[in-house]
Amino acid sequence: MILVPLALLLSGCINPLGRDTTGPEPRPPRSKPQPSRNFAWGISTASYQYEDPAVKPGDADYFSTDWDILISQHGAPEKGNALYSWTHFDKDIAALKKIGVTHYRFSIEWARIEPRKGEFNEEAIRRYVGMARRLKEAGIEPVICLWHFTFPAWLYDKKNPKASNWLHPEARSRWLSYLDKVLPALAPHVNYFAPQNEPNGQITTAYIAAQWPPMMALAFGTYWKAIDASTGMFRDAAVRIKKIKPTAKVLAIEALPWWEGSPLDPGGIFYTTMIHGNIDHLDRVYDVCDILGINYYYSQHASPTSLIAEAWRRGHNYSMMGWYIDPNGLYKEICRVGNRYGKPMMVTENGIATRNDAKRVSYIRDHLAAIGHAIRDGYDVRGYFSWSLADNYEWHYGYKALFGLAKMNPETYERELKPSAYFYRDTIRANAKVSALEAIKPTPAK
């Protein structure tokens, strides 16, 4: 029901703001693989999904996000203390060292840094800096994401959703102040910065599907305003990152499933909609990025029946969330991004929700093989990041969607590695010196 009007809007049949959504023109020449760069073997996480608050209402450091408001309104499952990564980050580092990753992507919680408008928690900034420094000391390159889905609660106006989050009147000025606080502190220890994580997916979910704050349905004009605001804030961050540390790499991280056409989609309206969901944000920021991050989990036929049926899909070819497992879709998405934007790429998220860890091993192996295929065909892919380190809080799915290479022992907080973590470790070891001119060779599943 939601997608038909959205399709009309994004395919150009309805276009109230007169957008040119045809993409970058002229298209740049495709980036060529560089033999001197070692491949980044990583894991991705997010602050809200991993960190315990370590504070309670009334504490000086207490903070709240828009997602906490949603939970308080019974719009999402309780989060609790997640994986205690704020107070037990040492457990994360120990697990990362066992797996042998070279890079680790984690995010900074804006609300923790600025719990009240204009008031900054200097101790929280120092702790995030310490996390980055400790990773470096452990031989792991930190990749910092400056925004991963959540906003400080003071940017969320429950009475006026059109003036919330991205569109709050003070969002951009406060974002600039936040950047000016955290970037100089982090820059000495960080070489990779991602201004935002999957803004394309978050904006659609928030302003069209009414599932995430500010929970607006079919708000097409507001959708475009949020795209504008998020791209402006992304570009602000890119400028500041380069000014503070010219050698730093700026990453875009976008949700990029592979969409197939469907005979149940006459005229290709749904297909056009989904393609625009992939490109509307990236088209506006790719030029200020050094690396384009592809978050890929599944492929899907672009039709109303396919999208509706997702919740009921089960079996060998699907994750526990009903997502179709399609490694070749990752290959095709790498080709499309490489051809469209002409930039180096990384697969910044890839993983499967499943209780069957042997299935996770096969999933990782087959998707790495697809990346190797793309590299062999001349596409400049410079890294792979698994989602995720341990089973964690997965937004509307709560703790039911099991993506982790490990699970947390609730008594010791240790991250207990699953067989898939050891498979990933062995693959990293076997490809320790792989460069972007070599095809990845996943180790055989045991």
Secondary structure, 3 states (H helix, E strand, C coil): CCHHHHHHHHCCCCCCCCCCCCCCCCCCCCCCCCCCCECEEEEECCHHHHCCCCCCCCCCCCCCEHHHHHHHCCCCCCCCCCCCCCCCHHHHHHHHHHHCCCEEEEECCHHHHCCECCECCHHHHHHHHHHHHHHHHCCCEEEEECCCCCCEHHHCCCCCHHHCHHHCCCHHHHHHHHHHHHHHHHHHHCCEEECCECHHHHHHHHHCECCCCCCCECCHHHHHHHHHHHHHHHHHHHHHHHHHCCCCEEEEEEECCEEECCCCCHHHHHHHHHHHHHHCCHHHCHHHCCEEEEECCCEEECCHHHHHHHHHCCCCCECCCCCECCHHHHHHHHHHHHHHHCCCEEEEECCCCCCCHHHHHHHHHHHHHHHHHHHHCCCCEEEEEECCCECCCCHHHCCCCCCCCEEECCCCCCEEECHHHHHHHHHHHHCCCCECCCCCCCCCCC
